[in-house]
């Protein structure tokens, strides 16, 4: 996936990618034709589509701050995204800082 290999992602690019991922997730969920809420549609789609959870996670990543990403990691919400992929996204999206270094260190196996 090109997004996971991008050398740099600007803020406008991440906003646009968030929108695209959200629309893709909605479209995928609608394939299951249920009259439920968006949350119900997403749960049904996630049950049947292996990559759906990853699609949602990366889409949400695009509008997160480093603190949000760390919290999601602690809560296990990025389980569908490989550590290497997430590390690359963090490096491409955020400028060098102590928070970024700390987050990248937490993604590196000991």
MIRODREN-832558 format. One line per field, with one value per residue: residue number from 1; y, z, x of N, C-alpha, C in turn. Coordinates in Angstrom, 3 decimals. Layout:
REM MIRODREN-832558
i (NUM_...)
ny (Y_...)
nz (Z_...)
nx (X_...)
cay (Y_...)
caz (Z_...)
cax (X_...)
cy (Y_...)
cz (Z_...)
cx (X_...)
END
This chain:
REM MIRODREN-832558
i (1_2_3_4_5_6_7_8_9_10_11_12_13_14_15_16_17_18_19_20_21_22_23_24_25_26_27_28_29_30_31_32_33_34_35_36_37_38_39_40_41_42_43_44_45_46_47_48_49_50_51_52_53_54_55_56_57_58_59_60_61_62_63_64_65_66_67_68_69_70_71_72_73_74_75_76_77_78_79_80_81_82_83_84_85_86_87_88_89_90_91_92_93_94_95_96_97_98_99_100_101_102_103_104_105_106_107_108_109_110)
ny (-1.175_2.169_4.346_3.336_3.256_5.756_8.385_10.757_12.446_15.058_17.390_18.260_16.121_13.938_14.562_14.390_11.681_10.493_11.106_9.671_7.010_6.736_6.970_4.732_2.710_3.049_2.431_-0.243_-1.361_-0.948_-2.899_-4.998_-4.580_-3.645_-2.254_-0.929_1.336_3.320_2.382_-0.249_-1.289_-1.142_-2.975_-5.376_-5.537_-5.694_-8.167_-9.908_-9.098_-9.246_-7.231_-4.976_-3.866_-2.936_-0.974_0.856_1.534_2.736_4.855_6.324_6.897_8.921_11.330_11.666_12.663_12.290_11.490_10.379_8.209_6.698_6.061_4.492_2.379_1.316_0.430_-1.591_-1.150_-0.961_-3.447_-4.693_-3.535_-3.789_-3.473_-2.430_-1.129_0.790_2.202_3.311_5.002_6.808_7.960_9.141_10.986_12.638_15.215_15.084_14.450_14.235_12.838_11.473_9.843_8.278_6.926_5.500_3.892_2.294_0.725_-0.864_-4.082_-5.654)
nz (0.000_-0.925_0.935_3.272_2.627_2.055_2.037_3.378_4.990_4.736_6.763_5.415_3.616_5.333_6.386_4.092_3.456_5.686_5.219_2.780_3.630_5.522_3.904_2.252_4.163_4.970_2.555_2.206_4.455_3.838_1.991_3.305_3.702_5.939_8.218_10.318_12.485_11.612_13.202_13.791_11.192_10.640_12.519_11.626_9.069_9.787_10.968_8.825_6.929_6.517_6.202_6.922_9.531_9.678_7.694_8.891_11.175_10.136_8.791_10.965_12.289_10.715_11.615_14.159_17.138_18.543_21.232_21.183_19.499_21.028_23.175_21.852_21.118_23.638_24.321_22.565_20.051_17.582_16.613_14.163_12.509_11.454_13.458_12.124_9.958_11.293_12.573_10.348_9.400_11.561_11.478_8.930_9.227_11.509_12.885_14.051_17.480_21.085_21.990_19.662_19.288_21.611_21.181_18.827_19.873_21.559_19.718_18.743_18.846_21.733)
nx (0.836_0.682_0.514_1.588_4.203_5.058_7.430_7.063_4.385_2.239_0.325_-2.106_-2.256_-2.628_-5.125_-6.714_-6.276_-7.448_-10.152_-10.514_-10.017_-12.044_-14.324_-13.916_-14.119_-16.782_-18.087_-17.303_-18.514_-21.190_-21.693_-22.782_-25.444_-27.301_-29.639_-28.573_-26.708_-23.784_-21.723_-22.584_-22.590_-19.826_-18.834_-19.956_-18.821_-16.105_-16.041_-16.212_-14.338_-10.980_-8.974_-10.329_-10.326_-7.720_-7.793_-9.569_-8.066_-5.702_-6.853_-7.915_-5.526_-4.499_-5.540_-4.660_-2.867_0.438_0.147_-2.424_-2.002_-0.197_-1.879_-3.819_-2.178_-1.539_-4.050_-4.420_-5.512_-4.321_-3.836_-4.132_-2.325_0.962_3.933_6.166_4.948_3.422_5.455_6.714_4.671_4.490_7.052_6.964_4.948_5.222_7.293_10.694_10.995_11.026_8.773_8.024_10.302_10.142_7.726_8.366_10.397_8.886_7.645_9.581_10.882_12.286)
cay (0.000_3.356_5.180_2.724_3.386_7.163_8.906_11.883_12.737_16.380_17.458_18.192_14.766_13.028_14.884_13.812_10.222_10.138_11.146_8.552_5.754_6.697_6.675_3.333_1.870_3.132_1.686_-1.670_-1.753_-0.947_-4.141_-5.970_-4.195_-3.706_-0.961_-0.452_2.552_3.159_1.537_-1.628_-1.669_-1.354_-4.221_-6.487_-5.601_-6.155_-9.605_-10.667_-8.603_-9.302_-5.967_-3.858_-3.252_-2.203_0.195_1.797_1.988_3.673_6.057_7.081_7.371_10.123_12.539_11.541_13.223_11.223_11.005_9.521_6.970_5.956_5.539_3.388_1.252_0.752_-0.210_-2.673_-0.799_-1.044_-4.843_-5.111_-2.851_-4.279_-2.471_-1.796_-0.217_1.905_2.983_4.085_6.073_7.796_8.654_9.938_11.976_13.538_15.737_14.531_14.992_13.236_12.001_10.577_8.851_7.380_6.076_4.581_2.906_1.341_-0.158_-1.692_-5.243_-5.652)
caz (0.000_-1.049_2.143_4.255_2.147_1.751_2.838_4.182_4.868_5.267_7.471_4.464_3.057_6.321_6.453_2.886_3.589_6.675_4.507_1.838_4.377_6.115_2.820_1.850_5.231_4.870_1.362_2.492_5.427_3.182_1.234_4.136_3.654_7.193_8.546_11.558_12.487_11.023_14.117_13.570_9.871_10.747_13.271_10.739_8.027_10.407_11.228_7.579_6.066_7.247_6.138_7.273_10.773_9.330_6.956_9.878_12.057_9.408_8.574_12.215_12.538_9.931_12.315_15.561_17.664_19.088_22.474_20.803_18.951_22.167_23.910_21.065_21.245_24.970_24.338_21.583_18.915_16.334_16.482_12.761_11.795_11.882_14.119_11.099_9.204_12.168_12.738_9.127_9.388_12.569_10.954_7.765_9.562_12.603_12.964_15.111_18.818_22.147_21.976_18.511_19.602_22.628_20.529_17.933_20.731_22.067_18.612_18.408_19.743_22.558)
cax (0.000_1.532_0.515_2.480_5.576_5.331_8.545_6.603_2.960_1.938_-0.955_-3.220_-2.321_-3.226_-6.557_-7.312_-6.242_-8.470_-11.422_-10.572_-10.137_-13.373_-15.270_-13.710_-14.665_-18.248_-18.493_-17.132_-19.531_-22.504_-21.858_-23.482_-26.861_-28.036_-30.241_-27.976_-25.898_-22.453_-20.943_-23.030_-22.088_-18.382_-18.602_-20.303_-17.789_-14.856_-16.172_-16.071_-13.265_-9.721_-8.247_-11.203_-9.855_-6.502_-8.267_-10.093_-6.978_-4.839_-7.668_-7.954_-4.165_-4.245_-5.988_-4.259_-1.619_1.283_-0.461_-3.550_-1.434_0.323_-3.038_-4.381_-1.247_-1.739_-5.365_-4.424_-6.367_-3.576_-3.403_-4.172_-1.249_2.275_4.770_7.000_4.082_3.079_6.692_6.910_3.677_4.888_8.228_6.573_3.935_5.581_8.658_11.528_10.757_11.185_7.559_8.104_11.346_9.599_6.730_9.085_11.077_7.893_7.272_10.745_10.997_13.519)
cy (1.245_4.214_4.643_2.834_4.825_7.685_10.053_12.100_14.089_16.351_17.458_16.790_13.810_13.288_14.258_12.289_9.747_10.077_9.945_7.211_5.622_6.349_5.221_2.386_1.875_2.310_0.182_-2.153_-1.845_-2.188_-5.164_-5.628_-4.431_-2.308_-0.368_0.840_2.273_2.244_0.059_-2.134_-1.987_-2.660_-5.444_-6.650_-6.137_-7.656_-10.426_-10.236_-8.469_-7.944_-4.762_-3.126_-2.425_-0.906_1.262_2.383_3.009_4.972_6.929_7.662_8.735_11.411_12.499_12.329_12.052_10.639_10.047_8.168_6.103_5.316_4.357_2.162_0.537_0.001_-1.354_-2.403_-0.794_-2.482_-5.331_-4.479_-3.348_-3.138_-1.717_-0.782_1.020_2.805_3.869_5.251_7.181_8.629_9.585_11.115_13.029_13.958_15.084_15.242_13.871_12.290_10.999_9.482_7.813_6.404_5.056_3.515_1.869_0.362_-1.106_-2.853_-5.211_-6.739)
cz (0.000_0.217_3.164_3.849_1.837_2.628_3.752_3.929_5.517_5.994_6.499_3.853_4.046_6.467_5.267_2.977_4.607_6.004_3.560_2.552_5.008_5.065_2.348_2.891_5.184_3.691_1.583_3.444_4.777_2.322_1.999_4.341_4.966_7.505_9.826_11.375_11.816_11.894_13.929_12.228_9.937_11.470_12.399_9.668_8.597_10.658_9.978_6.678_6.861_7.300_6.597_8.520_10.527_8.600_7.931_10.730_11.366_9.120_9.813_12.551_11.898_10.622_13.805_15.865_18.226_20.376_22.187_20.303_20.076_22.958_23.166_21.139_22.576_25.076_23.321_20.348_17.577_16.055_15.035_11.920_12.341_12.478_13.101_10.288_10.040_12.401_11.522_9.059_10.372_12.048_9.796_8.128_10.555_12.541_14.135_16.436_19.828_22.170_20.821_18.760_20.588_22.014_19.613_18.732_21.262_20.986_18.203_19.379_20.490_22.159)
cx (0.885_1.600_1.500_3.940_5.962_6.466_8.133_5.119_2.687_0.591_-2.135_-3.374_-2.968_-4.722_-7.295_-7.366_-7.271_-9.846_-11.561_-10.762_-11.515_-14.425_-15.145_-14.306_-16.190_-18.751_-18.387_-18.213_-20.908_-22.738_-22.685_-24.950_-27.601_-28.552_-29.668_-27.206_-24.557_-21.602_-21.303_-22.506_-20.597_-18.078_-18.890_-19.229_-16.481_-14.887_-15.862_-14.917_-11.966_-9.026_-9.070_-10.713_-8.592_-6.858_-8.767_-8.970_-6.085_-5.588_-7.732_-6.586_-3.947_-4.685_-5.629_-2.995_-0.814_0.712_-1.620_-3.048_-0.898_-0.821_-3.672_-3.483_-1.458_-3.058_-5.482_-5.257_-5.649_-3.138_-3.385_-3.063_0.084_3.088_5.630_6.182_3.751_4.291_6.922_5.923_4.046_6.057_7.854_5.677_4.398_7.047_9.379_11.225_10.982_9.978_7.609_9.137_10.831_8.594_7.400_9.823_10.095_7.436_8.394_10.838_12.333_14.460)
END
